[in-house]
Amino acid sequence: MIKYKLNITDCYPQVICLDNNIGLKSYFSILDIINKKENSSILLNNMVINIDDELWYGVITKTNRNSIVARALNSLDVNGLDIFTLMMQRAELTISGIKCVYIKLSTDTDNYYHSIGNEFCVGDKHIWLAGYCSDFENTTINIMLVFDGEIHLNFHESDIVIESINFNSYINFDNVNDFNKANDSFISLKKIRIEDLGFNNIKSGLLEFNNNIKYFDYSETGNVAIKNYNI
C-alpha cells in the first residue's frame, strides 16, 4: 500500500482546508493529544486539502507516477493550475514539539474544555483545527496546538479522492451525503462518553479569537507567536 508524507510545517494554513464549500463534514480524533505528549497525532476523516503547488503535489507524483494525482495532472497544463484539492477519506497529522493543547468540545447541551500547557515563546507556532469529533457522536470540536517542531500529513493512495480541479468539482451532493452519513454511523457505534476521558474543564482564553490575535501573527506560512506566554 503506497503511503505519502508531506511536510507542511511552513504551509499548513494553505494546505488544510477547514472551510470547504461542498458541505463535507471534517472529523478529528483527539484521543492521542489529550495528555499532551511531545509528539502526537490527530486522525482525520473527510479532510479537504489543497495541493495546487508543485511542492505539494510533487511529493505524490514523484513517489507514484501512476497515482490518481499524477493521472489527473497528465491531462492538464500545470501552468494554468489555479485550484487543485483532494478529499482524504482518512489521513493523519503528526505534530512534534507540542507545548500546549487547548480543546473545546460542544454538544447540543453543553461545552467541555481541556487545557494543558501554559507557556510558549516568540517564534513558536500554533495550528487550529475545527469541525466534528470522530470520537463522540454529534459533537463539534475546536483544537489549538502550540508547537515548536514539525507537522506532517500522512495518507495512503487508497484514501485519495479528487475534490476539484480549477473550477470543476468531482464530488456531488449525493457523494457528500454518503461520506457524512458513513462517518456519523461509524461514530455512533463507538459509545465513548466524554466524561470518561478525564477532561480538566479548564478553558483557555486563547480559544477566543480576540485574545489569540494578541499573541499570534497569522500568515500563509503559519500562525507564529509574537509574544511570550506564561500564566
C-alpha positions in Angstrom: 0.0 0.0 0.0 1.5 3.3 -1.1 1.8 5.9 1.6 2.7 9.6 1.3 4.2 12.0 3.8 4.0 15.8 3.3 6.0 18.2 5.5 3.5 21.0 5.9 5.3 22.8 8.7 5.6 26.0 6.7 2.4 25.9 4.7 -0.3 24.2 6.8 -2.7 27.2 6.7 -2.6 26.9 2.9 -2.9 23.1 2.7 -5.6 22.3 5.2 -9.0 23.5 4.1 -11.3 23.8 7.2 -13.9 25.7 5.2 -14.9 23.5 2.2 -17.8 24.8 0.2 -19.4 21.4 -0.5 -21.0 20.7 2.9 -18.5 17.9 3.7 -18.1 17.4 7.5 -14.4 17.0 8.5 -13.7 14.9 11.5 -10.8 14.9 14.0 -9.9 12.4 16.7 -8.4 13.8 20.0 -7.5 10.6 21.8 -3.8 10.9 21.2 -3.4 14.6 22.2 -5.4 14.7 25.4 -2.3 14.1 27.6 0.0 16.4 25.6 2.7 14.1 24.6 5.5 16.0 22.9 4.9 14.1 19.7 1.3 13.3 18.9 -1.1 12.5 16.1 -4.6 13.6 15.1 -6.6 11.2 12.8 -8.6 13.0 10.1 -11.6 11.9 8.1 -13.3 13.7 5.2 -10.5 16.2 5.1 -10.1 18.5 2.1 -6.6 19.6 1.3 -5.1 22.0 -1.2 -2.2 20.7 -3.3 -2.1 23.2 -6.2 1.6 23.9 -5.7 4.3 21.6 -7.2 6.0 21.4 -3.8 2.9 19.6 -2.5 1.6 17.5 -5.4 5.2 16.7 -6.4 5.6 14.6 -3.2 2.8 12.3 -4.6 3.8 12.2 -8.3 7.5 11.6 -7.6 6.6 8.7 -5.3 4.0 7.2 -7.5 3.8 8.1 -11.2 0.6 6.2 -11.5 -1.2 7.8 -8.7 -4.7 9.4 -9.1 -3.0 12.8 -8.7 -0.4 12.1 -11.4 -3.0 10.8 -13.8 -5.2 13.9 -13.2 -2.2 16.3 -13.8 -1.2 14.5 -17.0 -4.3 15.8 -18.7 -3.7 19.4 -17.6 -1.4 22.3 -18.3 0.0 22.7 -14.8 1.0 26.3 -15.6 -2.7 27.1 -15.6 -3.5 25.2 -12.4 -5.3 27.6 -10.0 -7.2 25.1 -7.9 -6.4 21.5 -7.1 -8.0 20.0 -4.0 -8.2 16.4 -2.7 -10.6 14.8 -0.2 -8.9 12.5 2.2 -11.2 9.7 3.4 -8.6 9.1 6.1 -5.3 10.8 6.9 -3.1 11.6 9.9 -1.4 14.7 11.2 1.7 14.2 13.2 2.9 17.1 15.2 6.3 17.3 17.1 7.4 19.6 19.9 3.9 20.2 21.3 3.9 22.7 24.2 0.2 23.4 24.7 -3.1 21.6 24.0 -6.4 23.5 24.1 -9.6 21.7 23.3 -13.3 22.7 23.2 -16.0 20.1 22.6 -19.6 21.1 22.0 -22.7 19.0 22.2 -26.3 20.1 21.8 -26.5 20.6 25.6 -23.0 21.5 26.9 -19.4 22.6 26.2 -16.4 20.7 27.5 -12.9 22.1 27.9 -9.5 20.7 28.3 -6.3 22.7 28.6 -2.7 21.5 29.2 0.4 23.7 29.0 0.7 27.3 30.0 3.9 28.6 28.3 5.2 29.3 24.8 7.8 31.6 23.3 8.1 34.1 20.5 8.6 32.1 17.2 6.5 29.1 18.3 3.6 28.2 16.1 0.0 27.1 16.6 -2.3 25.1 14.4 -6.1 25.5 14.7 -8.5 22.7 13.7 -12.2 22.9 13.7 -15.0 20.5 12.6 -16.6 17.4 14.1 -15.1 15.0 16.6 -14.7 11.4 15.4 -14.6 10.1 19.0 -18.1 11.2 20.1 -21.5 11.3 18.4 -23.0 14.7 17.4 -20.0 16.7 18.7 -18.2 19.6 17.2 -14.6 20.4 18.2 -12.1 23.2 18.2 -8.4 22.2 18.7 -5.5 24.5 19.2 -2.0 23.1 19.5 1.1 25.2 20.2 4.3 23.6 19.0 8.0 24.3 18.0 8.6 21.2 15.9 7.1 20.0 12.6 3.8 19.0 11.1 3.5 16.1 8.6 0.4 15.0 6.7 0.4 11.2 6.1 -2.1 9.3 3.9 -2.4 6.4 1.6 -3.1 6.3 -2.1 -6.3 4.4 -1.5 -7.7 7.2 0.7 -7.5 10.0 -2.0 -10.4 11.4 -3.9 -10.1 14.3 -6.3 -12.3 17.0 -5.0 -11.8 19.8 -7.5 -9.5 20.9 -10.3 -9.7 24.6 -11.2 -13.5 25.2 -11.2 -14.6 21.7 -11.9 -15.9 19.7 -8.9 -15.7 15.9 -8.8 -17.8 15.3 -5.7 -21.5 16.0 -5.9 -24.1 16.5 -3.2 -25.0 12.8 -3.0 -21.4 11.8 -2.6 -21.0 14.3 0.3 -24.2 13.0 1.9 -22.8 9.4 1.7 -19.4 10.4 3.1 -21.0 12.3 6.0 -23.5 9.5 6.8 -20.9 6.8 6.7 -18.7 8.6 9.3 -21.7 9.5 11.5 -22.9 5.9 11.5 -19.4 4.6 12.5 -19.0 7.1 15.3 -22.4 6.2 16.7 -21.2 2.7 17.3 -18.2 3.7 19.4 -20.3 4.5 22.5 -17.5 6.6 24.1 -18.5 9.0 26.8 -16.8 12.4 27.0 -16.9 12.1 30.8 -14.6 9.0 30.6 -11.7 11.0 29.1 -10.9 13.0 32.2 -11.2 16.5 30.8 -10.0 19.1 33.3 -12.7 21.6 32.4 -10.1 24.4 32.1 -11.0 26.8 29.3 -8.1 28.6 27.7 -8.6 32.2 26.8 -6.6 31.6 23.6 -9.6 29.8 22.2 -11.2 33.2 21.8 -10.0 34.9 18.6 -9.7 38.4 20.2 -7.3 37.0 22.8 -5.5 34.8 20.3 -4.5 37.6 18.0 -2.7 39.4 20.8 -0.1 36.6 20.8 -0.1 35.3 17.3 0.5 36.6 13.8 -1.4 34.8 11.0 0.1 34.2 7.6 0.2 31.6 4.8 3.4 30.1 6.3 2.0 29.6 9.9 0.5 31.2 13.0 3.6 32.5 14.7 3.8 33.7 18.3 4.7 37.4 18.6 4.7 37.5 22.4 5.9 35.1 25.1 3.1 33.5 27.1 3.2 32.3 30.7 0.3 32.0 33.0 
